[in-house]
């Protein structure tokens, strides 16, 4: 069966192109899928436009839209094993992590299903004039282009699709060309749940060919993009001539700040998961460890000792604790960052190489790496490497910690470790990041907004603001007893 989903029909790419999807853990062929291009994207936009302009989805009562999202959540739960397996084969991530992700995907649909059904954002305005009915209502934005990355393929898509549908929009999804399978499976579930044809459309293919037209096309009302900073800038520039609404979820170079009064064991443990989970391919990864001077030596020694023995392996290796990188190209980028760090004076404490286990030689593995004695000007400290690379900097006091933590163009997430609640909250309030964890790292819930400050982007996903992102606000004023004004008599 072809894999592009346009106007309710499964279609092959207009020019017949195909792409091989290979598992990053061992290079085996997962499948060959249709590779869309500009013509397919244009057809998908046309289908979404027609479905929006003619309905019925945008005018379906919110309660009914919410119920459909809840049905999708049930179907996601039902298909969790096959979805998780497909996600792991595309990304190379451990099956157990994909299973967590699929639970989060279902919870996201459930949250937005309930929020949509509850309604309640519209307001009646008291104008002080009994002859007027004035109300502020919230309507769908229109045709939404949803562009997503490869690290959490279905989860990132769900964060956009669930609120976009809840608000009554139609959409074209363009997932990463590297990880298309769970998006294909989701389209089937949306159809099974009863979503009208043309409401959900899927185009597979590369960013510059299948993705770029989405930002440029006048028929698209909004682009919600999750991906890298450089691509985000391109999307923003391409969307400017048509002044479309945009939301950008970009990268991070997230500080994890550990004060000397932190709970030591927990802080060491979380410093590892913060950056080495999913081999650091997490937008909110705690890739910059900032440690207070007096704690530095023992803390880094303990982190390094444990990083050295993290078992690597493929999705179905039960002993593995983290997996491969997404591609050879991505690994080469990380190798270059580590080399640059060492050349600029960082001290390589562990990793910095591919594993020598022959069983891993067909995958894109890279050892968990710790670079100590880093400084804020180093490239490896400034740029998002998006890999298993932890840089360590020292600080003396609160002010220095805050200054170092905020010394980045990004502002996605941050962690603070201290048993002094006053200090922890003081520092948290000074950190310029969309999410701050105190004595923790990485948890999120669908009820709380997610997004970045500074060049980590703008707009919010999840939470009530995540739904509002996909709504227009309209003021409707009705004069209940119109009389001539007589102004021009
Ligand atoms: P990427 O920017 O290379 O690609 C993201 C998506 O954009 C892909 O679907 C790609 O095909 C598409 N694309 C590429 N060029 C395009 C163009 N010119 N026009 C339209 N679409 C285009 O990012 P990636 O490598 O897939 O993902 C990793 C990045 O995503 C990291 O920087 C990471 O921090 C970020 N990310 C951010 C969040 C967040 O919540 N802020 C979450 C996950 C990932």
Boltz pocket constraint, residues with backbone or C-beta under 6 A from the ligand:
constraints:
  - pocket:
      binder: B
      contacts: [[A, 147], [A, 148], [A, 149], [A, 150], [A, 151], [A, 152], [A, 156], [A, 174], [A, 175], [A, 176], [A, 177], [A, 205], [A, 206], [A, 207], [A, 208], [A, 211], [A, 212], [A, 213], [A, 215], [A, 226], [A, 227], [A, 228], [A, 229], [A, 231], [A, 232], [A, 234], [A, 235], [A, 249], [A, 250], [A, 251], [A, 252], [A, 282], [A, 283], [A, 284], [A, 384], [A, 386], [A, 412], [A, 451], [A, 452], [A, 456]]
      max_distance: 6.0
